[in-house]
Amino acid sequence: MEEQLFRNRLDLGNLQQAVVNIKTEINKIIVGQDEMIELLIAAILADGHVLIEGVPGVAKTLTAKLLSRTMSVNFSRIQFTPDLMPSDIIGTSIFNLKTSEFEFKKGPLFSNIVLIDEINRAPAKTQSALFEAMEERQITADGKTYTLTAPFIVLATQNPIEQEGTYRLPEAQLDRFIFKIEVNYPTIEEETKILTEYHSRKNTVDLSSVLSVINASDIKSFRSNVSELHIDSNLIAYIAKIVNQTRNNSALYLGASPRASLAILSTSKAIAAIRGRDFVLPDDVKFVAPHVLKHRVLLTPEKEMEGIATTDIIKQIVEQIEIPR
């Protein structure tokens, strides 16, 4: 009888197996970074873009590339540079001598998974072209609008240390990323394993060993499953209180938008599904909240001068609000 009470109302077996398969394939190459991988999968299930931040050499680009290899969808990689123009990513019209007409040649942004390396190196014009694709899932060129094929996910990386030759991303664009994932250095045990495995592979990284385990149809089905997950009204109020508190905190100059509330809701449901439940727990909300909020709020100048981190303020806010029972 007790087993019956806790049995899932939704069949999440296929979704769970797909998550296990994705992690298994990525872990053929990547050591550690379990939280990052789980958050990336959650973002795909929640139909959101991800900003990955970390110092060079912590496998930001490699992990994103491996994730795309586990899916039978189109993939493109764009290296952002200061001289990159909008036409370099969305495409351009080329004159066809045979037909004596201009034809639009699609750029690398016309894909399903788009990996953008060092997103903060491109100028405002190029960012604005990307902005439309991220928000509207469409691209406008020469007065014509092209709808992007689902799924469309941007995985962008940036280096927080090197600032020369970079452009600060506007808050409106940062708000379009469902997560900001900060990638840390590996532990000594993980680094030892990285070295051991690299040595055993004869100093090579064979990406071809990573197989695709899901397709676009699977992603669509899994997203439908996630949208049907149950979340209690008290938990919805809990999310609203967390976001509202960012707007009424003396340490924050800019609070989170309603888009942040929706992001916490959708990603907490995705995390619950990944963990095998068809209902959301407070722990799911607490897990995703910092990753949803850290790039959407701004510290006051006084707190910045004190060296206080945004994540510390968010942690305080989450801890201060009573968890619904």
Beta strands, then each sheet from edge to edge (+ up, - down):
strand 1: 49-53
strand 2: 71-72
strand 3: 75-79
strand 4: 91-96
strand 5: 101-106
strand 6: 113-117
strand 7: 138-141
strand 8: 144-147
strand 9: 153-158
strand 10: 177-182
strand 11: 214-215
strand 12: 252-254
strand 13: 298-299
sheet 1: 3+ 6+ 9+ 1+ 10+
sheet 2: 2+ 11+
sheet 3: 4+ 5-
sheet 4: 7+ 8-
sheet 5: 12+ 13-
end
